[in-house]
């Protein structure tokens, strides 16, 4: 697929994760204390949720979470190219959606003592989990480099080129390619159609799950045809990748429908999370903990 892993996103997440790990390790002694024991700790005035660092972590987390919502605005103006590619905006959406909650966790000092904080944390965790699954669904839809869904004629060309490449891997590759085509055809026929968005998710996940043994089956076929162990292993890896590609292409409409349904669900959960967070912040200000 043209839409491979984004190295800027991976690099940014790696650097930020290391930085957060350093912050946690530096104050780990405090975070592992019971709450009553923390009151006498010298770090308490800085690391407690309303302390100097605790407040700073909270502000960074809220800023990232609010900035995360800019992706939804960008989707409204998808045709405005000067605003940047959808892929770059999706990378920002993923980055801020992971790092923002990380700073919120530091802000909480790894303890939740009030029901508004518990509700806010629970809703935030649900949003993060559903967002990660939504990202997975988004990546399943074949896309070009700028994030747009790949045109049908290009998808067909991708499949043809992939099968030709597999057939040219040497002894046993033709037999493996035939196995891939037969297995994928069977899976797609059994998939059927989905009446609902949730049904589309179930259908797509079931179809991809049925490919789990394709690598081993293609390797065995290639080995029986006379391929060496190393060549058979390479053919098996290629067959598994191509089988997954063809299923994604054949079920592209189902995958797009699944991703759209999950995106709507995720958006509604974000609204609930924002309401819970607003309530938490409002109560904190009312009680005199400041903003």
C-alpha positions in Angstrom: 0.0 0.0 0.0 1.1 3.5 -0.6 0.0 4.6 2.8 2.7 2.9 4.8 3.8 3.8 8.4 4.5 7.4 9.0 8.1 7.8 10.2 7.5 11.4 11.6 4.7 10.0 13.7 6.7 7.1 14.9 9.7 9.3 15.7 7.6 11.9 17.5 5.9 9.2 19.6 9.2 7.5 20.4 10.9 10.8 21.6 7.8 11.8 23.6 7.4 8.4 25.2 11.1 8.5 26.3 10.6 12.0 27.7 7.5 10.9 29.6 9.3 7.9 30.9 12.1 10.1 32.2 9.6 12.4 34.0 7.8 9.4 35.6 11.1 7.7 36.6 12.4 11.0 38.1 9.3 11.2 40.4 8.5 7.5 40.7 9.2 7.5 44.5 6.5 10.1 45.0 4.0 8.4 42.7 4.3 5.1 44.5 3.6 6.6 48.0 0.1 6.2 49.6 -1.7 9.5 49.4 -1.4 10.2 53.1 2.3 9.7 53.0 2.6 12.1 50.1 1.4 15.0 52.2 4.8 15.1 54.0 6.9 14.5 50.8 9.1 17.5 49.7 7.8 17.0 46.1 4.2 17.2 47.1 3.8 20.9 46.5 5.1 20.5 42.9 3.7 17.1 41.8 0.2 17.1 43.3 -2.5 17.8 40.7 -2.8 21.4 41.8 0.9 21.9 42.3 3.2 23.8 40.0 4.2 20.8 37.9 0.9 19.1 38.3 -0.9 22.2 36.9 1.7 22.4 34.1 1.1 18.8 33.1 -2.6 19.4 33.1 -2.4 22.5 30.9 -0.2 20.6 28.4 -2.6 17.7 28.4 -5.7 19.9 27.9 -3.9 21.9 25.1 -3.0 18.7 23.2 -6.5 17.3 23.6 -8.1 20.5 22.4 -5.6 20.6 19.6 -6.4 17.1 18.7 -10.0 18.2 17.8 -8.5 20.4 15.0 -8.5 17.2 12.9 -12.3 17.2 12.9 -12.2 20.8 11.6 -9.7 19.9 8.9 -12.0 17.1 7.8 -14.7 19.7 7.2 -12.4 21.4 4.7 -11.0 18.3 3.1 -10.8 19.9 -0.3 -8.6 22.9 0.8 -5.1 21.6 -0.1 -3.2 24.5 1.5 -4.3 23.4 5.0 -2.0 20.4 4.7 -2.4 16.7 3.8 -5.0 14.6 5.6 -2.3 12.1 6.4 -0.3 14.7 8.2 -3.4 15.8 10.1 -4.2 12.2 11.0 -0.6 11.8 12.3 -1.2 14.9 14.5 -4.5 13.5 15.6 -2.9 10.2 16.7 0.1 11.9 18.4 -1.9 14.4 20.4 -4.5 11.8 21.2 -1.8 9.6 22.8 0.5 12.2 24.4 -2.3 14.4 25.7 -3.7 11.7 28.0 -0.2 10.9 29.0 0.3 14.4 30.5 -3.2 14.2 32.0 -2.1 11.0 33.8 1.0 12.9 35.1 -1.4 15.7 36.2 -3.4 13.2 38.2 -0.3 12.1 40.0 -1.5 8.5 39.3 -4.4 8.8 41.8 -8.1 9.5 41.3 -9.7 10.7 44.6 -13.0 12.3 43.4 -15.8 11.1 41.2 -15.4 13.9 38.6 -11.8 12.9 38.2 -12.7 9.2 37.9 -15.4 9.9 35.3 -13.1 12.2 33.3 -10.3 9.6 33.4 -12.6 6.8 32.4 -14.1 8.7 29.5 -10.7 9.8 28.3 -9.4 6.2 28.4 -12.4 5.0 26.4 -11.8 7.7 23.8 -8.1 6.8 23.5 -8.9 3.0 23.1 -11.7 3.7 20.5 -9.4 6.1 18.7 -6.6 3.6 18.4 -9.0 1.0 17.0 -10.4 3.7 14.6 -6.9 4.3 13.4 -6.5 0.6 12.7 -9.7 0.6 10.7 -8.5 3.8 8.9 -5.3 2.1 7.9 -7.1 -0.9 6.5 -8.7 1.2 3.8 -6.2 1.3 0.9 -5.1 4.9 0.5 -2.6 7.0 -1.5 0.1 9.0 0.2 -2.0 12.0 1.0 -4.6 9.9 2.9 -7.3 9.8 0.2 -8.9 6.4 -0.6 -7.1 4.8 -3.5 -9.1 4.8 -6.8 -10.6 1.5 -7.9 -8.4 1.2 -11.1 -5.2 1.7 -9.0 -6.4 -0.9 -6.5 -6.8 -3.4 -9.4 -3.3 -2.6 -10.6 -1.9 -3.0 -7.1 -3.4 -6.5 -6.9 -2.1 -7.5 -10.4 1.4 -6.3 -9.6 1.5 -8.0 -6.3 0.4 -11.4 -7.7 3.0 -11.1 -10.6 5.7 -10.4 -8.0 4.6 -13.4 -5.9 4.6 -15.7 -9.0 8.2 -14.6 -9.8 9.7 -15.6 -6.5 10.9 -18.9 -7.8 10.0 -22.6 -7.4 6.7 -23.1 -5.6 5.6 -19.4 -6.0 3.1 -20.1 -8.7 1.4 -22.8 -6.6 1.4 -20.4 -3.6 -0.2 -17.6 -5.8 -2.9 -20.0 -6.9 -3.6 -20.8 -3.3 -3.8 -17.2 -2.4 -6.4 -16.4 -5.1 -8.5 -19.5 -4.2 -8.4 -18.8 -0.5 -9.2 -15.1 -0.9 -12.1 -15.8 -3.3 -13.5 -18.2 -0.8 -13.2 -15.7 2.1 -14.8 -12.9 0.1 -17.7 -15.1 -1.0 -18.3 -16.1 2.6 -18.1 -12.5 3.8 -21.4 -11.5 2.4 -22.8 -8.0 3.0 -23.3 -6.0 6.1 -26.6 -4.1 6.9 -25.1 -1.9 9.7 -21.9 -0.1 10.4 -21.2 -2.4 13.3 -21.9 -5.4 11.0 -19.4 -4.1 8.6 -16.7 -4.1 11.3 -17.6 -7.6 12.3 -17.6 -8.8 8.7 -14.2 -7.2 7.9 -12.5 -8.5 11.1 -13.8 -12.0 10.4 -12.6 -11.9 6.9 -9.1 -10.8 7.9 -9.0 -13.4 10.8 -9.6 -16.2 8.3 -6.3 -15.3 6.6 -4.4 -16.1 9.8 -3.1 -19.5 8.5 -2.4 -18.4 4.9 1.3 -17.8 5.5 1.8 -21.4 6.8 -0.4 -22.9 4.1 1.5 -21.1 1.3 4.9 -22.1 2.8 3.8 -25.7 2.9 2.6 -25.6 -0.7 5.9 -24.0 -1.9 7.9 -26.6 0.1 6.0 -29.5 -1.5 6.6 -28.0 -4.9 10.4 -28.2 -4.3 11.3 -24.8 -2.8 14.0 -24.7 -0.2 13.1 -23.8 3.4 14.3 -20.2 3.1 12.6 -19.7 -0.2 9.4 -21.3 1.1 9.4 -19.0 4.1 9.8 -16.0 1.9 7.0 -17.1 -0.3 4.8 -17.7 2.7 5.5 -14.1 4.0 4.7 -12.7 0.5 1.5 -14.8 0.2 0.2 -13.6 3.5 0.8 -9.9 2.7 -0.7 -10.2 -0.7 -3.7 -12.2 0.6 -4.4 -9.5 3.1 -4.0 -6.8 0.4 -6.5 -8.5 -1.9 -9.1 -9.0 0.9 -8.7 -5.3 1.7 -9.2 -4.4 -1.9 -12.2 -6.7 -2.5 -13.9 -5.5 0.7 -12.8 -1.8 0.4 -16.4 -0.5 0.5 -17.1 -2.6 3.7 -13.9 -1.3 5.3 -14.7 2.3 4.4 -18.2 1.8 5.9 -16.8 0.3 9.0 -14.3 3.1 9.4 -17.0 5.8 8.9 -19.3 4.1 11.5 -16.5 3.9 14.1 -15.5 7.5 13.4 -19.0 8.7 14.2 -19.1 6.6 17.4 -15.7 8.0 18.4 -16.8 11.5 17.8 -19.8 11.1 20.1 -17.5 9.6 22.8 -15.2 12.6 22.5 -18.2 14.9 23.2 -19.0 12.9 26.4 -15.3 13.1 27.4 -15.2 16.9 26.9 -18.3 17.3 29.0 -16.8 15.2 31.8 -13.5 17.0 31.6 -15.3 20.4 31.7 -17.2 19.3 34.8 -14.0 18.2 36.5 -12.2 21.5 35.7 -15.2 23.6 36.8 -15.4 21.8 40.2 -11.7 22.2 40.7 -11.9 26.0 40.1 -15.0 26.3 42.3 -13.1 24.6 45.1 -10.2 27.0 44.8 -7.6 24.8 43.1 -7.2 27.3 40.2 -7.0 26.7 36.5 
